[in-house]
Amino acid sequence: MNCETCQLKELELEAREIRDVLRCILHTIFFHRTLSLVRPKDVDCEFFEITYCGLPELEKEVDEKIDQFIGWAEKHPNRRSQVCLSFFDEKNKHPGWFGNKTERIYWEQWFINLHVISPKRYSKSNSSKGLTNIGGNALEEISSRRAALESSIHEVLFQIINFANEKRDHIPAIPDTFNHDIMIPSFSDSVFGWNTDVLRRVLNSGHPYSL
């Protein structure tokens, strides 16, 4: 089975923006790869003028993974890393001494590339789209950075839509509920932000990957 991979454009963001950005990207990917009838809801980003289709049935799982990534980012400041969303099929291996076993056959992997930076000292605002009165030059710099990030997020969303529409032949005949896995760096990560368990799972799938 062919496994298609999509390397999304790297986004440079602050820790406070991680939840907003990952929710938007992950839910957008899920929305464009959901094969069953779903009832998405419009979700407005907190920090950006962006509205995306959120899937209520996946909110808990997505938020738990984001919490784990935020915890990792707090321990590894100013680092580049990836969040990998994989879709896979499961097949039964030949029965052995310890019963039947299944193996994962990955058919699509999305690599979300993030560079989490530390905010400058004057950046005190934690509000949604508003900024405190911190001086003209500083305010202009913050607004410019956030506008650039918002533009980059739009590019990533268009990248997701184009890839999802163009790459369809590799999708297997699977039931309405698809198998997926969201992989994040662990606290015992390597220099690239990936732990050995993640690399082992990807390599064992028999499909190429890139960091």
Buried (B, 14 or more C-beta within 10 A) or exposed (E): BEBBBBBBEBBBBBBBBBBBBBBBBBBBBBBBBBEEEBEBEEBBBBBBEBEBBBBEEBBEBBBEBBEBBBEBBEEBEEBBBBBBBBBBBEEEEEEEEEEEEEEBBBBBBBBBBBEBBEBEEBBEBEEEEEBBEBEEEBBEBBEEBBEEBBEBBEEBBEBBBEBBEEBEEEBEEBEEEBBBBBBBBBEEBEEEBBBEEBBEBBEEBEBEBEE
